[in-house]
Amino acid sequence: MSQAAFSLPQFSPIELLSADYEVAIAEKISAYKKADRARIAAYDVAEAGCSAAYDAAEGVADMILALPAGSLKDLAIKARVLPTHGS
């Protein structure tokens, strides 16, 4: 009796970083919302949180954009990242 071969899907480095990017962007949005709510009371703390979230999102975006695209999916991810890079 032969066994069926089982293989895990292969993801490119850009596809793997895409998940990190989505998390970083969600954190960035959350940090900015918190900053808006706490603008007067804790401006410095909120600003530090925004800065850290921005740096994290930019870091992942830099990695995505620096890697060569190996597929159309990679190009689509890069196209989604590029317009918001630096903002």
C-alpha positions in Angstrom: 0.0 0.0 0.0 1.5 3.3 -1.0 1.2 6.4 1.0 0.2 9.7 -0.4 2.9 12.3 -0.4 2.2 15.2 1.9 3.9 18.5 1.4 3.6 21.8 3.2 3.0 24.9 1.1 6.1 26.8 0.4 6.0 30.5 1.1 8.5 33.1 -0.2 10.4 35.3 2.3 8.2 38.2 1.2 5.0 36.2 1.8 6.2 35.4 5.3 7.1 39.0 6.1 3.7 40.1 4.8 2.1 38.7 7.9 4.5 40.6 10.1 3.8 43.7 8.1 0.1 43.4 8.6 0.6 43.0 12.4 2.9 46.0 12.5 0.4 48.1 10.5 -2.4 47.1 12.9 -0.2 48.0 15.9 0.7 51.3 14.2 -3.0 52.1 13.7 -3.8 51.1 17.3 -0.9 53.3 18.6 -2.1 56.3 16.7 -5.7 55.8 17.9 -4.4 55.6 21.5 -2.3 58.7 20.9 -5.3 60.6 19.7 -7.3 59.7 22.8 -4.4 60.5 25.2 -3.0 63.5 23.3 -3.2 65.9 26.3 -2.6 63.7 29.3 0.3 61.6 28.2 1.5 63.1 25.0 5.2 62.0 25.4 4.3 58.4 26.2 1.9 58.2 23.3 4.4 59.8 20.9 7.1 57.3 21.9 4.6 54.5 21.2 3.7 55.9 17.8 7.4 56.3 17.0 8.2 52.7 18.0 5.2 51.4 16.0 6.2 53.5 13.0 9.8 52.2 13.2 8.6 48.6 13.4 6.3 49.0 10.4 9.0 50.7 8.4 11.5 48.1 9.3 9.4 45.2 8.0 8.5 47.3 4.9 12.2 47.9 4.3 12.8 44.2 4.4 9.9 43.4 2.1 11.0 46.0 -0.4 14.7 45.0 -0.3 14.0 41.3 -1.2 13.7 40.3 -4.8 10.2 39.4 -5.8 10.0 35.7 -6.9 6.3 35.6 -7.9 3.4 37.7 -8.8 2.1 37.4 -5.3 5.4 38.9 -4.0 5.0 41.8 -6.5 1.4 42.3 -5.3 2.6 42.5 -1.7 5.4 44.9 -2.6 2.8 47.0 -4.5 0.6 47.1 -1.3 3.6 48.1 0.9 5.2 50.7 -1.3 2.5 53.5 -1.2 2.4 53.6 2.6 6.2 53.2 3.0 7.5 56.3 4.8 4.1 57.6 5.9 
